[in-house]
């Protein structure tokens, strides 16, 4: 099964998210991440759905999405040139003795300090999913107290 990044542009109306997510769950596919936001037009929202699945079944789901009312456009960013980003907030247990090491790690990844206390430091890290995975892997030995990720967002690159 391969990973698919499906972008769904929809009318910003009540119940649309539930109908879109329902198509995936009806097929037995777990949504790995889901990000939804308004676009440059307040009446239109965009959903970025990351799901692992059989190419043939995902193609059927995309066709069924096109048939739903309130759907404007469906595109698969998996096979197209696109810019993909994710945001994570990661709270680490951090004693004063380890603070320098932890801040040095954060600097290597371009992570920003979002909050600091006597016992913890919370970082904001953005970038592709691999970068965030690597930061979490290297930060884990310090003790991750809590973490949260936004889910992937994706926008197609312009063709020159």
C-alpha positions as CSV (number, residue, x, y, z in Angstrom):
1,X,0.0,0.0,0.0
2,X,1.3,3.4,-0.9
3,X,0.8,6.8,0.8
4,X,-1.6,9.2,-1.0
5,X,-1.9,12.9,-0.3
6,X,-5.4,13.9,-1.4
7,X,-6.3,17.6,-1.7
8,X,-10.1,18.3,-1.7
9,X,-11.4,21.8,-2.3
10,X,-14.9,22.1,-0.9
11,X,-17.6,24.6,-0.3
12,X,-17.3,25.8,3.3
13,X,-20.5,24.3,4.6
14,X,-21.7,22.2,7.6
15,X,-21.3,18.4,7.3
16,X,-18.9,18.4,4.3
17,X,-16.0,17.2,6.4
18,X,-18.0,14.3,7.8
19,X,-19.1,13.2,4.4
20,X,-15.6,13.3,3.0
21,X,-14.1,11.4,6.0
22,X,-17.0,8.9,5.7
23,X,-16.0,7.9,2.2
24,X,-12.6,6.8,3.5
25,X,-13.9,5.0,6.6
26,X,-16.5,3.2,4.6
27,X,-13.7,1.6,2.6
28,X,-11.8,0.6,5.7
29,X,-9.0,3.2,5.3
30,X,-7.7,5.0,8.3
31,X,-6.9,8.7,7.7
32,X,-3.3,9.2,8.8
33,X,-3.6,12.9,8.9
34,X,-6.2,15.5,8.1
35,X,-5.8,19.3,7.8
36,X,-8.6,21.6,7.0
37,X,-8.6,25.4,6.5
38,X,-10.3,28.2,4.7
39,X,-8.7,29.4,1.5
40,X,-8.2,32.8,0.1
41,X,-12.0,32.7,-0.4
42,X,-14.0,32.5,2.9
43,X,-16.7,30.4,1.2
44,X,-14.1,27.6,0.2
45,X,-12.1,25.3,2.4
46,X,-9.4,22.9,1.5
47,X,-8.7,19.5,3.1
48,X,-5.4,17.7,2.9
49,X,-6.0,14.0,3.6
50,X,-3.1,11.6,4.0
51,X,-4.1,7.9,3.7
52,X,-2.3,4.7,2.9
53,X,-4.1,2.5,0.5
54,X,-4.3,0.4,-2.6
55,X,-4.0,2.6,-5.7
56,X,-7.1,1.2,-7.3
57,X,-9.3,1.7,-4.3
58,X,-8.0,5.2,-3.7
59,X,-8.8,6.0,-7.3
60,X,-12.4,4.9,-6.7
61,X,-12.6,7.0,-3.6
62,X,-11.4,10.0,-5.5
63,X,-14.1,9.4,-8.2
64,X,-16.8,9.1,-5.5
65,X,-15.5,12.3,-3.9
66,X,-16.1,14.1,-7.2
67,X,-19.8,13.0,-7.0
68,X,-20.4,14.5,-3.6
69,X,-22.3,17.7,-3.4
70,X,-20.2,20.7,-2.2
71,X,-16.9,19.2,-3.7
72,X,-15.2,21.7,-6.0
73,X,-12.0,19.9,-6.9
74,X,-10.1,16.7,-5.9
75,X,-6.4,16.2,-6.7
76,X,-3.8,13.6,-5.7
77,X,-0.6,15.4,-4.7
78,X,1.3,12.1,-4.3
79,X,2.5,12.0,-7.9
80,X,2.7,15.7,-8.6
81,X,5.3,18.3,-7.7
82,X,4.1,19.9,-4.5
83,X,5.3,21.7,-1.4
84,X,4.5,19.7,1.7
85,X,4.7,21.0,5.3
86,X,3.7,20.0,8.8
87,X,4.0,21.6,12.2
88,X,4.8,19.9,15.5
89,X,4.8,21.1,19.1
90,X,7.1,19.0,21.2
91,X,7.4,19.4,25.0
92,X,10.6,17.9,26.4
93,X,11.5,17.2,30.0
94,X,14.6,19.3,30.4
95,X,16.8,19.9,33.5
96,X,19.0,23.0,33.6
97,X,22.0,20.7,33.1
98,X,20.7,19.4,29.7
99,X,19.2,22.8,28.5
100,X,22.3,23.7,26.4
101,X,22.3,20.3,24.6
102,X,18.6,20.5,23.9
103,X,18.8,24.1,22.6
104,X,21.7,23.1,20.3
105,X,19.6,20.2,18.9
106,X,16.8,22.6,18.3
107,X,19.1,25.0,16.5
108,X,20.2,22.3,14.1
109,X,16.6,21.7,13.1
110,X,15.5,25.3,13.0
111,X,13.1,24.6,15.9
112,X,11.8,27.6,17.8
113,X,11.3,27.7,21.5
114,X,7.5,28.1,22.0
115,X,7.6,27.9,25.8
116,X,10.1,27.3,28.6
117,X,9.8,26.5,32.3
118,X,12.0,25.2,35.0
119,X,11.4,21.5,34.0
120,X,10.4,21.6,30.3
121,X,11.0,23.3,27.0
122,X,8.4,23.2,24.2
123,X,9.6,23.5,20.7
124,X,7.8,24.4,17.5
125,X,9.2,22.5,14.5
126,X,8.0,22.9,10.9
127,X,9.0,21.3,7.7
128,X,8.5,18.0,5.9
129,X,7.3,15.0,7.8
130,X,10.8,13.4,7.7
131,X,12.4,16.4,9.3
132,X,9.9,16.3,12.2
133,X,10.3,12.5,12.6
134,X,14.1,13.0,12.8
135,X,13.8,15.8,15.4
136,X,11.5,13.6,17.5
137,X,13.9,10.6,17.2
138,X,16.8,12.7,18.4
139,X,14.9,14.5,21.1
140,X,13.4,11.3,22.5
141,X,16.4,10.5,24.8
142,X,15.7,13.7,26.7
143,X,12.2,12.6,27.5
144,X,9.2,13.7,25.4
145,X,6.5,14.8,27.8
146,X,4.0,15.6,25.2
147,X,3.8,16.1,21.4
148,X,1.3,17.2,18.8
149,X,1.4,17.4,15.0
150,X,-0.9,19.3,12.7
151,X,-1.0,16.9,9.9
152,X,0.4,17.5,6.4
153,X,-0.6,20.4,4.2
154,X,0.3,20.4,0.5
155,X,0.1,22.9,-2.4
156,X,1.0,22.1,-6.0
157,X,4.0,23.8,-7.5
158,X,3.4,26.1,-10.4
159,X,4.5,24.9,-13.8
160,X,6.8,27.4,-15.6
